[in-house]
């Protein structure tokens, strides 16, 4: 059953529907009869139409989408240089899985893995293993599978009959981790939020671990507020746990965004393979890796952390190429674009881009925080992301009203409630990406200020159903 339900399609056959016409400038929708009647939308048309007509019909409908550059909900890259787009167009017909047929594309993937291993201080970057994925969600699934398989091998006498594996993480993790636990029958042990702590507490995480724990997930850049989780403190707490109990619990760092920010802006922060307990790391190339969607990366400290039985080798495409992925066929364009961006920017270029994004975030957060109507939760000084809520004395409007009114002006700023134990807290979040300039930040602030008098004049918040107010996008 499709999750996105369309109409039954019966309206396509009604006389009212058939009277709708394609603009004559587009050419006829029916190339045989020369008619300009609009084609059906929920069944295949009976015959072909000219390419320009098909293009224009789709193009015009997509104009109703939001402007991606004004989407401050998404972490995903919405701008690249035209040279990168050209390279992607040149590679869109190359299947990433066909490594024997496209050996140079495969080589660029290998180089990207080596570059990330070096960036994240792998003990021996040359021996670190990793792969590209369609995004961090797939990368997290692969990392979780490796954790589960290593745990199962250590507990062969108890699993699966006598033990159920569990994974410890903060309640603020991205939904892909909930999917992993659901799909692969792993118990999710969630550390709740408490007070003004909006992410994982190291000691609380250690206390949830036992002999069935496959690992602990630390998030470098929480989806909810942009804050880094204390990976070093978590590893220290697990070191202490091992000393007391003998339990040796590995750590996976979900660095979907922060793993491409911290190496350039927070070089003294120890969160990566410098910590012996960190066995794997993922990131999204299509977030602060600065590449169009979708590409992600999963890396393991060494081959020991990735069980060999999870790696498949196929020869029916030619050659004998190892592959570790949930997907099979996928385009090589994004991997090529990632290599282009690494080559194009280098360390100094990435540092400059991320520094600019953080400057925009901290500057905008400071100015919003100076407004009497709002209270900052984070300030954009870790990820270039910040969250804020209405001030305690504001009763005429809420964050959902603010989100709705900003949407009327083209800005997509998500409003959402926090999870347990802070469901009482609703916030707005602003993601500052490359392409969201200081000028755009000024325009957002100007629109927010223009809306405030109208919001203050309300008798009460107007958006009663938070779920319908605005979608929460990761």
BAGUKE-658025 format. One record per residue (C-alpha): y, x, z; residue in three letters. Coordinates in steps of 0.02 Angstrom, whole numbers, padded with zeros to 5 digits, always signed. Example, Ala and Ser with C-alpha at 12.3 -4.5 7.8 and 13.67 -1.06 7.14 Angstrom:
<rs>
-00225+00615+00390ALA -00053+00684+00357SER 
</rs>
This chain:
<rs>
+00000+00000+00000UNK +00171+00068-00046UNK +00282+00097+00105UNK +00436+00063-00001UNK +00416-00119-00049UNK +00494-00177-00211UNK +00509-00353-00277UNK +00364-00440-00362UNK +00438-00409-00532UNK +00438-00593-00580UNK +00626-00591-00601UNK +00602-00479-00752UNK +00530-00627-00847UNK +00661-00756-00805UNK +00791-00809-00934UNK +00928-00758-00812UNK +00860-00583-00804UNK +00836-00568-00991UNK +01018-00615-01022UNK +01074-00456-00935UNK +01124-00334-01071UNK +01129-00148-01096UNK +01302-00086-01141UNK +01305-00080-01333UNK +01378+00096-01321UNK +01210+00153-01251UNK +01115+00094-01403UNK +00982-00044-01403UNK +00855-00048-01263UNK +00730-00114-01390UNK +00730+00009-01537UNK +00622-00106-01642UNK +00712-00270-01622UNK +00882-00192-01597UNK +00912-00300-01443UNK +01019-00243-01297UNK +00925-00342-01164UNK +00895-00241-01008UNK +00717-00175-00985UNK +00606-00232-00840UNK +00621-00136-00678UNK +00454-00168-00593UNK +00333-00156-00738UNK +00321-00038-00885UNK +00425-00091-01034UNK +00324-00150-01184UNK +00389-00011-01295UNK +00495+00147-01296UNK +00684+00159-01300UNK +00802+00295-01362UNK +00818+00442-01243UNK +01006+00421-01224UNK +00983+00239-01173UNK +00851+00282-01044UNK +00958+00424-00977UNK +01114+00318-00961UNK +01023+00176-00873UNK +00952+00294-00742UNK +01113+00394-00729UNK +01219+00240-00696UNK +01103+00173-00562UNK +01103+00341-00472UNK +01293+00332-00459UNK +01264+00214-00313UNK +01185+00355-00211UNK +01294+00441-00083UNK +01385+00601-00128UNK +01268+00741-00072UNK +01413+00861-00036UNK +01483+00734+00088UNK +01313+00708+00170UNK +01336+00786+00342UNK +01168+00718+00398UNK +01057+00830+00294UNK +01018+01013+00326UNK +00963+01031+00145UNK +01061+01137+00022UNK +01173+01035-00092UNK +01259+01172-00192UNK +01199+01326-00286UNK +01276+01435-00418UNK +01250+01386-00600UNK +01151+01547-00629UNK +01024+01488-00500UNK +01015+01318-00584UNK +00985+01404-00751UNK +00841+01506-00679UNK +00765+01349-00603UNK +00776+01260-00770UNK +00688+01407-00854UNK +00546+01397-00728UNK +00526+01210-00704UNK +00372+01208-00816UNK +00283+01346-00719UNK +00150+01291-00597UNK +00160+01397-00439UNK -00028+01386-00413UNK -00065+01470-00581UNK -00036+01645-00516UNK -00144+01726-00648UNK -00047+01642-00789UNK +00122+01674-00708UNK +00099+01842-00622UNK +00285+01883-00611UNK +00322+01719-00522UNK +00180+01761-00403UNK +00255+01933-00377UNK +00424+01859-00333UNK +00338+01750-00203UNK +00254+01905-00130UNK +00420+01997-00123UNK +00503+01851-00032UNK +00364+01853+00099UNK +00389+02040+00123UNK +00577+02019+00139UNK +00558+01884+00271UNK +00429+01987+00365UNK +00553+02130+00371UNK +00696+02014+00419UNK +00593+01942+00563UNK +00536+02112+00626UNK +00350+02099+00589UNK +00262+02253+00661UNK +00204+02301+00486UNK +00296+02199+00353UNK +00177+02264+00221UNK +00028+02185+00310UNK +00112+02023+00365UNK +00039+01874+00276UNK +00130+01720+00217UNK +00157+01595+00079UNK +00284+01480+00003UNK +00271+01294+00033UNK +00361+01136-00021UNK +00464+01143+00139UNK +00454+01172+00326UNK +00348+01017+00353UNK +00205+01091+00252UNK +00235+01262+00330UNK +00221+01185+00504UNK +00059+01098+00456UNK -00015+01263+00398UNK +00041+01354+00555UNK -00031+01216+00662UNK -00196+01222+00568UNK -00207+01409+00597UNK -00174+01385+00784UNK -00306+01250+00796UNK -00436+01349+00700UNK -00410+01505+00806UNK -00426+01400+00964UNK -00585+01316+00898UNK -00664+01485+00861UNK -00627+01543+01038UNK -00700+01382+01109UNK -00850+01358+00996UNK -00962+01309+01142UNK -00843+01170+01198UNK -00765+01103+01039UNK -00774+00971+00969UNK -00894+00883+01086UNK -00818+00928+01254UNK -00637+00971+01225UNK -00485+00900+01138UNK -00353+01026+01081UNK -00171+01001+01129UNK -00005+01069+01068UNK +00144+01091+01185UNK +00321+01065+01121UNK +00487+00986+01164UNK +00515+00802+01128UNK +00654+00858+01011UNK +00537+00932+00880UNK +00547+00875+00699UNK +00434+00729+00655UNK +00319+00843+00554UNK +00243+00906+00718UNK +00203+00728+00770UNK +00122+00706+00600UNK +00020+00864+00623UNK -00047+00805+00790UNK -00087+00634+00719UNK -00168+00693+00558UNK -00272+00833+00637UNK -00316+00747+00800UNK -00221+00859+00919UNK -00146+00793+01080UNK +00044+00811+01079UNK +00108+00866+01249UNK +00295+00839+01247UNK +00421+00913+01366UNK +00552+00776+01390UNK +00740+00799+01392UNK +00820+00800+01564UNK +01004+00784+01606UNK +01106+00899+01495UNK +00953+00995+01435UNK +00916+00929+01261UNK +00771+01043+01214UNK +00616+01126+01283UNK +00614+01199+01459UNK +00506+01358+01463UNK +00433+01331+01635UNK +00395+01147+01602UNK +00308+01198+01440UNK +00200+01327+01529UNK +00149+01199+01659UNK +00081+01085+01522UNK -00034+01220+01453UNK -00220+01230+01492UNK -00379+01299+01414UNK -00366+01172+01273UNK -00189+01219+01221UNK -00188+01289+01044UNK -00008+01348+01058UNK +00172+01309+01105UNK +00305+01268+00975UNK +00481+01334+01001UNK +00620+01269+00890UNK +00756+01389+00835UNK +00888+01260+00803UNK +00853+01085+00868UNK +00870+00943+00744UNK +00956+00837+00875UNK +01101+00949+00926UNK +01086+01117+00836UNK +01044+01217+00993UNK +00921+01362+00998UNK +00771+01347+01112UNK +00748+01500+01226UNK +00601+01582+01138UNK +00611+01740+01242UNK +00608+01643+01406UNK +00463+01539+01343UNK +00361+01695+01302UNK +00402+01766+01474UNK +00342+01605+01557UNK +00180+01613+01456UNK +00159+01797+01501UNK +00169+01747+01683UNK +00044+01606+01652UNK -00079+01729+01575UNK -00059+01848+01722UNK -00097+01707+01844UNK -00233+01612+01750UNK -00295+01719+01607UNK -00237+01590+01478UNK -00170+01676+01323UNK -00063+01547+01234UNK +00016+01593+01066UNK +00190+01537+01013UNK +00243+01470+00844UNK +00430+01473+00806UNK +00490+01327+00701UNK +00639+01414+00625UNK +00670+01283+00491UNK +00856+01319+00501UNK +00886+01452+00634UNK +00769+01581+00559UNK +00893+01601+00417UNK +01045+01602+00532UNK +01001+01703+00687UNK +00949+01863+00595UNK +01124+01876+00521UNK +01237+01806+00658UNK +01138+01833+00819UNK +01057+02001+00791UNK +01038+02037+00978UNK +00942+01875+01007UNK +00757+01917+01022UNK +00659+01768+00957UNK +00546+01831+00817UNK +00397+01949+00794UNK +00479+02071+00914UNK +00400+01959+01046UNK +00212+01998+01044UNK +00168+01819+01088UNK +00250+01750+00930UNK +00108+01736+00805UNK +00190+01637+00665UNK +00360+01579+00602UNK +00415+01453+00472UNK +00581+01421+00387UNK +00654+01308+00254UNK +00716+01403+00105UNK +00804+01242+00055UNK +00907+01234+00214UNK +01002+01387+00272UNK +00897+01488+00150UNK +01024+01417+00026UNK +00904+01351-00107UNK +00890+01177-00180UNK +00741+01077-00114UNK +00601+01100-00096UNK +00540+01268-00035UNK +00482+01329+00134UNK +00398+01483+00202UNK +00260+01514+00329UNK +00225+01689+00395UNK +00097+01759+00516UNK +00117+01919+00615UNK -00039+01995+00537UNK -00199+01939+00448UNK -00280+01918+00620UNK -00172+01764+00654UNK -00225+01675+00494UNK -00411+01635+00494UNK -00489+01692+00331UNK -00587+01530+00310UNK -00424+01435+00285UNK -00385+01537+00129UNK -00461+01471-00032UNK -00498+01568-00188UNK -00516+01483-00356UNK -00560+01559-00523UNK -00551+01409-00638UNK -00368+01446-00673UNK -00411+01623-00720UNK -00419+01773-00604UNK -00465+01760-00419UNK -00307+01714-00326UNK -00305+01667-00140UNK -00210+01510-00093UNK -00167+01430+00073UNK -00073+01267+00053UNK -00089+01079+00074UNK -00019+01053-00100UNK -00095+01125-00257UNK +00014+01105-00411UNK +00201+01125-00382UNK +00345+01204-00477UNK +00384+01389-00463UNK +00570+01358-00491UNK +00618+01352-00307UNK +00526+01514-00267UNK +00618+01599-00410UNK +00782+01528-00344UNK +00743+01596-00171UNK +00714+01770-00239UNK +00874+01756-00340UNK +00971+01709-00183UNK +00895+01852-00082UNK +00939+01972-00222UNK +01111+01896-00251UNK +01172+01895-00071UNK +01078+02028+00025UNK +01104+02042+00212UNK +01292+02056+00203UNK +01307+01908+00085UNK +01199+01798+00197UNK +01299+01854+00348UNK +01462+01805+00263UNK +01398+01634+00207UNK +01322+01589+00375UNK +01474+01656+00469UNK +01587+01544+00365UNK +01477+01392+00401UNK +01481+01430+00588UNK +01669+01454+00586UNK +01690+01285+00502UNK +01572+01204+00628UNK +01652+01278+00784UNK +01827+01243+00720UNK +01789+01062+00677UNK +01694+01035+00840UNK +01841+01102+00941UNK +01964+00984+00856UNK +01851+00832+00876UNK +01822+00880+01057UNK +02010+00882+01084UNK +02019+00696+01039UNK +02017+00588+01196UNK +01890+00469+01119UNK +01747+00595+01106UNK +01643+00714+01210UNK +01554+00865+01135UNK +01371+00900+01174UNK +01360+01059+01072UNK +01494+01163+00986UNK +01414+01232+00829UNK +01403+01408+00899UNK +01215+01424+00869UNK +01163+01328+00715UNK +01322+01277+00620UNK +01285+01103+00685UNK +01362+01004+00827UNK +01335+00837+00912UNK +01461+00728+01000UNK +01470+00557+01080UNK +01604+00437+01136UNK +01699+00474+01296UNK +01639+00382+01454UNK +01793+00269+01459UNK +01776+00211+01277UNK +01709+00033+01275UNK +01781-00044+01117UNK +01671+00054+00996UNK +01517+00164+00993UNK +01447+00304+00885UNK +01365+00180+00767UNK +01534+00101+00732UNK +01606+00272+00695UNK +01463+00314+00577UNK +01480+00147+00486UNK +01667+00164+00462UNK +01654+00345+00402UNK +01524+00289+00275UNK +01654+00170+00202UNK +01756+00325+00160UNK +01609+00417+00082UNK +01557+00523+00233UNK +01375+00516+00286UNK +01374+00560+00471UNK +01216+00505+00562UNK +01219+00413+00728UNK +01060+00403+00829UNK +00988+00392+01003UNK +00904+00537+01092UNK +00719+00527+01141UNK +00643+00516+01315UNK +00711+00540+01444UNK +00886+00522+01370UNK +00872+00363+01269UNK +01032+00310+01353UNK +01126+00439+01250UNK +01183+00401+01072UNK +01271+00535+00970UNK +01345+00583+00803UNK +01291+00747+00723UNK +01382+00852+00594UNK +01286+00982+00491UNK +01400+01113+00414UNK +01314+01190+00264UNK +01370+01309+00129UNK +01487+01206+00021UNK +01560+01107+00166UNK +01724+01200+00168UNK +01867+01207+00293UNK +01965+01095+00175UNK +01827+00963+00177UNK +01818+00977+00367UNK +02005+00943+00374UNK +01983+00789+00265UNK +01842+00725+00377UNK +01950+00749+00531UNK +02096+00661+00446UNK +01987+00511+00401UNK +01918+00505+00579UNK +02093+00503+00651UNK +02146+00364+00531UNK +01999+00257+00586UNK +02026+00276+00773UNK +02168+00149+00794UNK +02062+00015+00711UNK +01910+00061+00816UNK +02012+00059+00976UNK +02075-00115+00932UNK +01899-00188+00931UNK +01849-00300+01074UNK +01677-00223+01084UNK +01559-00118+00978UNK +01517-00213+00820UNK +01355-00127+00770UNK +01228-00205+00886UNK +01070-00146+00798UNK +01069+00044+00808UNK +00921+00055+00690UNK +01021-00032+00553UNK +01183+00062+00584UNK +01136+00219+00492UNK +00980+00317+00454UNK +00940+00477+00549UNK +00902+00614+00424UNK +00830+00783+00469UNK 
</rs>
